């Protein structure tokens, strides 16, 4: 037996990545593990891409549909995109090669709330899943799979796929065994039952993933790291955003709407999120919890210093320094972190019941609170919606954060009308930029607009927004949510034509 493979049937199916890739045929729907650069297959996608390129060179078409948990890495999304090997990709993505081909119109991309992916697969909305490729830490003597650094949709892929390829990655820490909670109680409507998860710490499933050994067609051994994403140092803008949030949380505690232990935190990915987490530590908070999607470096630090006492997620997303810290103190973290399937980590009913505080980034927001988190100028996709909608619509508080400008001031983060809407004004409670915080709760649309302009807009754009809003209040067809339809997206059009939202002097 190999070091990580303790079941004879799995060991008997060991082969190279190139041999395993031969099981994948043109037109297949292939579901792969991976969530935010963690736990994705490292070898088979590259071997598959090489096969695709050989087929294309011979004048033959070779494309597949690819389903994952969320974004992966260049070793998966990048190589398959370069090989022109994907016909359809869903859900979340962030790879530059993949992004370019989507925006060039050379492949289809389907954005979807992360909580919906597994259930829509079970409903049959994506058709048959021909094959799954799933990374694991190891295989037990009983044939159970030890999940890797992300759980994502792996349980669903293993259950639904006709055939399965397993990658056993020896670089993933064996000490992760026992840190997972895989729930097998889901069912199709109308046979669903309540999910008995009442606190962030609750275990409702099992430590391992099940798989029908008869489905296993190949096992591939790898020794490769996850995509190790370095985070830029916290800048002044991010610190100001974090400070505005902390001031707001303090005021909510004084008003009696939150306790000093807050409510479970959900934090999006990125430097602003890490700055906010660091601010919580500076603010003296202790004993907090997190019910979120991703464990980043900043959350590890808060768990280490006691700011967060327990965190539930579906994946890690760590830098190389974060990986070293986790492995160095794994016994400490394994008692304080639990990784679940994303259909549970992002489950709307659980999010609402626990009362999560949703903290997410955005590309832009309009004066009424509609938020665009995915598309530049309305049609150029940057990434997927991820789980932000799952948490924003169902959380106790929904907070969206962004710098007030981008591209050296040529783009305003606050615009008259959002060029693409991922989160409507009905799901947005708090907007924050480095300029300030707009509390939109209990406000009518016109009250929202004035609050956003006064508190969140950059001073250079504030007079332009005020002028637009004042004229819209007088001249719009209706006065409930005043807009000048011929002018509402003119800022975006001006940027497309001139490279600057500001009018020429």
Secondary structure, DSSP 8 states (H G I E B T S, - for coil): -BTTB--HHHHTTB--HHHHHTT--TT-EEEE--BTTBS--SSHHHHHHHHHHHHHHTT----EEEE-SS---IIIIIHHHHTT-EEEEES----HHHHHHHHTTSSEE----GGGHHHHHHHTTT----EEEEEEEEE-TTS-EEE-SB-BTHHHHHHH-SEEEEEEETTS-GGGTT-EEB------TTS-------STT---SBSEE---GGGEEEEEEE-------------HHHHHHHHHHHHHHHHHHHTTSS-TT-S-EEE-SSHHHHHHHHHHHHTT--SEEEE-SEE-HHHHHHHHHTSEEEEEESEE---HHHHHHHHHTHHHHTTTEEEEBHHHHT-HHHHHHHT-EEEEE-SEEETT--EE-SEETTTEE-S--TTHHHHHHHSSEEEEE--SEEGGGTEESEESS-SS-SB-GGG--EEEETTEEEE-TT--HHHHHHHHHHHHS-HHHHHHHHHHHHHHHHHSS-SSS---TTTTTHHHHHHHHHS-SS---
